[in-house]
Amino acid sequence: MRVYIIGAGPGDPKLLTLRGAELIASCPIVLYTGSLVPNEVIAHARPDAKVMDSSGMTLEQIVDVIVAACDADQDVARVHTGDPLIFGSTAEQMRRLSELGISYEIVPGVSSFTAAAAALGRELTLPELSQTVILTRAEGRTPMPPREKLEDLARHQATLALFLSITLLKDVTRALLPSYGADCPVAVVHKASWPDQVIVTGTLSDIEGKVKAAKLHSTSMVLVGRVLTATEFANSRLYDPEFTHRFRKGVTATRKQGDVRAD
Ligand SMILES: C[S@@+](CC[C@H](N)C(=O)[O-])C[C@H]1O[C@@H](n2cnc3c(N)ncnc32)[C@H](O)[C@@H]1O
């Protein structure tokens, strides 16, 4: 018996991995994390599967379901939104499974932060502008570790992807303004990849008002950084004709090799 911790992807059922779909279709027990896992993903379950929504359960109730499945020697598909290892609350489940000697395997998924970037059509890392993406959240009921306050992370001016923060935009902008500047681009993608996806773009100075006007209160990714609008960035070295790497020799290197041969 095994528990498969599966990333359902951000919403579009076609963004579920083949491995995830295959496992959901084969497990007799499917335990999914509520409305953010689309029905079409759960529809992969076999007709006789026991399918349960875990959104109203406690950790111990989830573990009880898994232990019962273990006693019956039945595999469990534990389906989480996006990628299960990013703000997935999966570590505490895995810890309990390890304590109980129940084996598990993780199937990654497309996270909402990449789905949001895809919706915007923007790369989150651009040469010489930002080579770092910080995945974080604003401090709400869940406290932030003291070394990870937003105003401290902001000092890097890296691209930021903020989960679970849409209702905290006032605090977010206050923390980011001194380092990023009022004109720094911000994009909010609500329900990325779902049919009712909404995109609101602005700057640190006006995004809060725009989001309020759009009445977005949940399921939104907040992306911050100059990469969101930049057009004046350097090309990467990867496709530079002069750049030699494992799969391609740069023009000069090829010429030199030719010279050596000619010698
Ligand atoms: C509990 S976290 C789960 C994140 C998930 N594991 C992931 O990798 O995307 C929930 C938060 O993820 C973000 N989120 C999840 N799905 C989203 C989507 N389709 N579009 C935008 N944001 C989403 C929102 O910030 C939401 O508050």
The ligand as a Tripos MOL2 file, in Angstrom:
@<TRIPOS>MOLECULE
LIG
   27    29     1     0     0
SMALL
NO_CHARGES

@<TRIPOS>ATOM
      1 C1         -2.6240   26.8630   -0.0210 C.3       1 LIG1
      2 S1         -1.8110   27.7120   -1.2940 S.3       1 LIG1
      3 C2         -1.5250   26.3760   -2.4040 C.3       1 LIG1
      4 C3         -0.5000   26.6790   -3.4520 C.3       1 LIG1
      5 C4         -0.3160   25.5330   -4.4170 C.3       1 LIG1
      6 N1          0.3190   24.4290   -3.7570 N.3       1 LIG1
      7 C5          0.5020   25.9320   -5.6320 C.2       1 LIG1
      8 O1          1.5830   25.3570   -5.8690 O.co2     1 LIG1
      9 O2          0.0400   26.7820   -6.3920 O.co2     1 LIG1
     10 C6         -3.1460   28.5770   -2.0040 C.3       1 LIG1
     11 C7         -2.6950   29.8730   -2.6350 C.3       1 LIG1
     12 O3         -2.0590   29.5800   -3.8710 O.3       1 LIG1
     13 C8         -2.4140   30.5490   -4.8210 C.3       1 LIG1
     14 N2         -3.1810   29.8910   -5.8930 N.ar      1 LIG1
     15 C9         -3.5590   28.6130   -5.9670 C.ar      1 LIG1
     16 N3         -4.1500   28.3450   -7.1420 N.ar      1 LIG1
     17 C10        -4.1560   29.5120   -7.8220 C.ar      1 LIG1
     18 C11        -4.5750   29.8950   -9.1190 C.ar      1 LIG1
     19 N4         -5.1260   29.0340   -9.9720 N.pl3     1 LIG1
     20 N5         -4.3860   31.1800   -9.5020 N.ar      1 LIG1
     21 C12        -3.8030   32.0750   -8.6830 C.ar      1 LIG1
     22 N6         -3.3690   31.7650   -7.4570 N.ar      1 LIG1
     23 C13        -3.5360   30.5030   -7.0310 C.ar      1 LIG1
     24 C14        -3.2140   31.6220   -4.1090 C.3       1 LIG1
     25 O4         -2.3070   32.5920   -3.6220 O.3       1 LIG1
     26 C15        -3.8160   30.8270   -2.9860 C.3       1 LIG1
     27 O5         -4.1450   31.6740   -1.9120 O.3       1 LIG1
@<TRIPOS>BOND
     1     1     2 1
     2     2     3 1
     3     2    10 1
     4     3     4 1
     5     4     5 1
     6     5     6 1
     7     5     7 1
     8     7     8 2
     9     7     9 1
    10    10    11 1
    11    11    12 1
    12    11    26 1
    13    12    13 1
    14    13    14 1
    15    13    24 1
    16    14    15 ar
    17    14    23 ar
    18    15    16 ar
    19    16    17 ar
    20    17    18 ar
    21    17    23 ar
    22    18    19 1
    23    18    20 ar
    24    20    21 ar
    25    21    22 ar
    26    22    23 ar
    27    24    25 1
    28    24    26 1
    29    26    27 1
@<TRIPOS>SUBSTRUCTURE
     1 LIG1         1 GROUP 0 **** ****
